[in-house]
């Protein structure tokens, strides 16, 4: 009698586990948030709010295909500022945010899928600037602009450079050419892309000081099965050469 009861309970447990797993697959949907970070994610009209088909870019195309292959539902919104969308993904179940640099400080805050693509962290100056640097340490005597809440700004602060942060990274391009800052700490190709959107092309890279990889950061309560399926889809896309094909469409 006890043996039959034990086997029945085990069988029920397996069944419940299978049902829970199945529930994650077809019905599970996520809220994905992003920002204007061209050419990786951007609003088609260049504005600070867009949804679904009005958002494009390298990372957007990668994420769309990744979710399609993984069979996971989602809706996508581009919003401003970055700090806000990052905080929502950090705090709200079922949320994710991209494109996000995976740093040691952020590692335990999210579950991660990636890498989606690389960026170099750089210091930009006006083309006619005489500033010459061979290390980040040498930049400490200069006024540096950066993007509030961004990994680049966080890295500079950890290094003791105390950047002046802006809510919109492209505003640093204007401040740079107007002489309000000496250097702009940003990502390549993102910074130069943003500057071109502002009509500014006479900038040069003074220093490349770090290479980072962009990821999709998921709220840490995201079911591991969803994370695993997304990562497997991304890995397959990379093996097939799809990530390079998508990147080549924009660069």
C-alpha positions in Angstrom: 0.0 0.0 0.0 2.7 2.5 1.0 4.7 1.5 -2.0 1.8 2.2 -4.4 1.2 5.5 -2.7 4.8 6.5 -3.0 4.9 5.6 -6.7 1.6 7.6 -7.2 3.1 10.6 -5.6 6.3 10.4 -7.7 4.2 10.0 -10.8 2.2 13.1 -9.9 5.4 15.0 -9.2 6.8 14.2 -12.6 3.5 15.1 -14.3 3.3 18.5 -12.5 7.0 19.1 -13.5 6.1 18.4 -17.1 3.1 20.7 -17.0 5.1 23.5 -15.5 7.8 23.1 -18.2 5.1 23.1 -20.9 3.5 26.3 -19.4 6.8 28.1 -19.9 7.0 27.2 -23.6 3.9 28.4 -25.6 2.3 30.8 -23.1 5.3 32.5 -21.6 6.0 36.1 -22.9 8.5 38.7 -21.9 8.7 42.5 -21.9 11.9 43.6 -23.6 13.2 47.1 -23.2 15.9 48.9 -25.1 17.2 52.4 -25.9 18.6 54.4 -28.8 22.1 52.9 -29.0 22.8 52.8 -32.8 23.6 50.8 -34.8 22.6 48.1 -32.2 19.2 49.3 -31.2 17.4 52.4 -32.5 14.0 53.9 -33.2 13.3 54.0 -37.0 12.4 57.7 -36.7 15.2 58.6 -34.3 12.9 59.5 -31.4 13.1 58.4 -27.8 10.0 56.2 -27.9 9.1 53.4 -30.3 7.5 50.0 -30.2 7.9 46.6 -32.0 8.3 47.1 -35.8 9.4 50.7 -35.4 12.6 49.6 -33.7 15.6 48.3 -35.7 19.4 47.7 -35.4 21.9 44.9 -35.2 20.9 43.7 -31.7 17.2 44.2 -32.3 17.4 41.9 -35.4 19.4 39.3 -33.5 17.0 39.3 -30.5 14.0 39.0 -32.7 15.4 36.0 -34.5 16.6 34.5 -31.2 13.2 34.7 -29.6 11.5 33.3 -32.7 13.8 30.3 -32.8 13.4 29.7 -29.0 9.6 29.9 -29.3 9.4 32.5 -26.6 6.9 35.4 -26.9 7.8 39.0 -26.3 6.9 42.6 -26.9 9.5 45.3 -27.5 9.6 48.9 -26.4 12.3 51.5 -26.9 12.2 54.1 -24.1 14.3 56.9 -22.5 16.3 57.3 -20.3 18.6 54.2 -20.0 18.6 54.3 -16.2 14.8 53.8 -16.3 14.7 50.8 -18.6 17.7 49.2 -16.8 15.9 49.6 -13.4 12.7 48.1 -14.8 14.5 45.0 -16.0 16.3 44.7 -12.7 13.2 44.9 -10.6 10.3 43.5 -12.6 9.6 39.8 -13.2 9.3 38.9 -16.9 11.4 41.9 -18.1 14.7 42.0 -20.0 16.9 44.8 -21.4 19.5 45.2 -24.1 22.1 46.0 -25.3 23.8 45.6 -22.0 27.5 45.2 -21.2 28.1 42.2 -18.8 30.4 43.5 -16.1 31.5 41.9 -12.8 29.5 44.4 -10.9 26.3 43.5 -12.8 26.9 39.7 -13.0 24.7 38.6 -10.2 21.9 41.1 -10.9 20.6 39.4 -14.0 20.5 36.2 -16.0 22.4 36.7 -19.2 22.1 35.7 -22.9 24.9 36.6 -25.2 27.2 37.8 -26.5 25.2 39.7 -29.2 28.1 41.8 -30.5 31.3 43.7 -29.5 31.9 47.3 -28.7 35.2 49.2 -28.0 35.2 51.8 -25.2 36.9 54.9 -26.5 37.7 58.5 -25.8 36.7 60.9 -28.5 38.0 64.4 -29.1 37.4 67.1 -31.8 39.5 66.4 -34.9 41.6 69.5 -34.3 42.3 68.6 -30.6 46.0 68.3 -29.6 45.2 65.7 -26.9 47.3 62.6 -27.2 46.9 59.6 -24.8 48.4 56.2 -24.4 46.5 55.2 -21.3 43.3 55.9 -19.4 45.4 57.2 -16.5 46.6 60.1 -18.6 43.0 61.3 -19.1 42.6 62.2 -15.4 43.5 65.8 -16.0 40.7 66.4 -18.6 37.0 67.0 -18.3 35.3 63.9 -19.6 31.6 63.5 -20.7 29.8 60.2 -20.5 26.3 58.6 -20.5 24.5 58.3 -17.2 24.0 54.8 -16.0 26.2 53.3 -18.9 28.9 50.8 -18.2 31.5 53.2 -19.7 30.6 55.8 -17.1 30.6 53.2 -14.3 34.1 52.0 -15.4 35.5 55.5 -15.5 34.1 56.2 -12.0 35.7 53.1 -10.7 39.0 54.3 -12.2 38.7 57.6 -10.4 38.1 59.7 -13.5 34.7 61.2 -12.2 33.0 61.8 -15.6 30.3 64.5 -16.2 27.3 62.4 -17.1 24.4 63.3 -19.5 20.9 61.7 -19.8 21.4 61.5 -23.6 24.8 60.3 -24.9 24.5 62.3 -28.1 24.4 65.5 -26.1 28.1 64.8 -25.3 28.9 65.2 -29.0 27.5 68.8 -28.9 29.3 69.6 -25.7 32.5 68.3 -27.1 32.5 70.4 -30.2 31.4 73.4 -28.1 34.4 73.1 -25.8 32.3 72.2 -22.7 34.2 68.9 -22.3 37.6 67.9 -23.4 36.8 64.2 -24.1 33.8 62.1 -24.7 33.8 58.5 -23.2 31.6 56.3 -25.3 31.5 53.2 -27.4 32.7 52.6 -30.9 30.8 52.5 -33.3 28.0 53.9 -31.2 29.4 57.3 -30.4 30.4 58.3 -33.9 27.0 57.0 -35.2 25.2 59.2 -32.7 27.4 62.2 -33.6 26.6 61.8 -37.3 22.9 61.9 -36.4 23.6 65.3 -34.8 25.4 66.5 -37.9 28.8 66.2 -36.2 31.5 64.3 -38.2 34.8 66.0 -37.2 35.7 63.8 -34.3 38.6 61.4 -33.8 39.4 58.5 -31.5 42.1 59.5 -29.0 42.2 56.2 -27.0 40.7 52.7 -27.1 40.8 51.5 -23.6 38.5 48.4 -23.4 36.6 45.9 -25.5 33.3 44.7 -24.2 30.5 42.4 -25.3 26.8 43.3 -25.5 24.2 41.0 -24.0 20.5 40.6 -23.3 20.1 41.0 -19.5 17.0 39.2 -18.1 15.4 39.7 -14.7 16.9 37.1 -12.4 13.5 35.4 -11.8 13.3 34.4 -15.5 12.8 30.6 -15.7 16.1 29.0 -16.5 14.5 26.9 -19.3 13.7 30.2 -21.1 17.3 31.5 -20.6 18.7 28.2 -21.9 16.5 28.1 -25.0 17.4 31.7 -25.9 21.1 31.0 -25.4 20.9 27.8 -27.5 19.1 29.7 -30.3 21.8 32.5 -30.2 24.6 30.0 -30.3 23.1 28.2 -33.3 22.7 31.6 -35.1 26.3 32.3 -34.5 27.4 28.9 -35.8 25.3 29.5 -39.0 26.9 32.9 -39.6 23.6 34.7 -39.0 25.1 37.2 -36.5 27.7 38.4 -39.1 25.1 38.7 -41.8 22.9 40.8 -39.6 25.8 43.0 -38.5 26.9 43.5 -42.2 23.5 45.0 -43.0 24.2 47.9 -40.7 28.0 48.4 -40.7 
